[in-house]
Amino acid sequence: MPIREYKCKDCGNYMEVIQGINEKPLGTCPECGGKLEKLISNSSFVLKGSGWYKTDYSSSSSESTSQKTKTENAAAPAPACSCANKTCEHN
């Protein structure tokens, strides 16, 4: 169950309350009866370590396929000259 944070607008009382997702937010301060403001806080859920990024999951088969394609493209012969006299510089 999530922990929700509240702060009273009148007295400044701060509190953390364990509430279910479907429960309505609290509205009244238990200390002074003032209006409570629901705070937005940082999540305590942190992803640490390897394996959380796309690059951590690249397989060797996809790497070898991309390397093979690059090699094939580099080794492809230049197109034949279409000049009539075959004396051009790109020949």
C-alpha positions in Angstrom: 0.0 0.0 0.0 1.3 3.5 -0.8 2.4 5.9 1.8 0.8 9.3 1.2 2.1 12.6 2.6 0.0 15.4 3.8 0.7 18.9 5.2 -1.8 21.1 7.0 -2.3 24.5 5.3 -3.2 26.1 8.7 -0.7 24.7 11.3 1.9 23.2 9.0 1.5 19.7 10.6 3.2 17.1 8.4 2.1 13.4 8.4 2.6 10.2 6.4 -0.4 7.9 6.1 -0.6 4.4 4.7 -3.6 4.4 2.3 -5.0 2.1 -0.3 -5.1 3.3 -3.9 -8.9 3.4 -3.9 -9.2 5.3 -0.6 -10.1 9.0 -0.7 -7.4 11.5 0.4 -7.6 12.9 3.9 -9.1 16.4 4.1 -9.0 17.5 7.7 -5.9 17.9 10.0 -6.2 15.8 13.1 -4.2 18.4 15.1 -6.1 21.6 14.3 -9.0 20.7 12.0 -7.5 22.7 9.1 -7.4 21.7 5.5 -4.8 19.1 4.5 -2.8 19.4 1.3 -1.7 16.2 -0.4 2.1 16.4 -1.1 3.8 14.9 -4.2 7.0 13.2 -3.2 9.8 11.2 -4.8 9.3 7.6 -5.3 11.3 5.2 -3.2 11.5 2.8 -6.1 15.0 3.0 -7.6 16.4 0.9 -10.4 20.1 0.2 -9.7 22.6 -2.0 -11.3 22.9 -3.3 -14.8 20.1 -4.7 -17.0 17.8 -1.7 -16.9 18.7 -0.2 -20.2 18.2 -1.3 -23.8 22.0 -1.5 -24.3 22.3 -3.9 -21.5 20.2 -6.5 -23.3 21.8 -6.4 -26.7 22.3 -10.0 -27.9 25.4 -11.2 -29.6 23.3 -12.4 -32.6 22.0 -8.9 -33.3 25.5 -7.4 -33.0 27.0 -9.9 -35.4 24.2 -9.4 -37.9 24.7 -5.6 -37.9 28.5 -6.1 -38.2 28.0 -8.5 -41.1 25.8 -6.0 -42.9 28.4 -3.3 -42.5 31.1 -5.6 -43.8 29.0 -6.6 -46.8 28.2 -3.0 -47.7 31.9 -2.0 -47.4 33.0 -4.8 -49.7 30.4 -4.2 -52.4 32.0 -3.3 -55.8 31.5 0.1 -57.3 28.9 0.3 -60.0 30.2 -0.2 -63.6 31.1 3.0 -65.6 28.3 4.0 -68.0 30.5 6.3 -70.1 30.8 5.4 -73.7 34.5 5.8 -74.0 35.5 4.4 -70.5 38.0 7.2 -70.1 36.4 9.0 -67.2 38.1 9.5 -63.7 35.8 7.2 -61.7 36.7 4.2 -63.7 
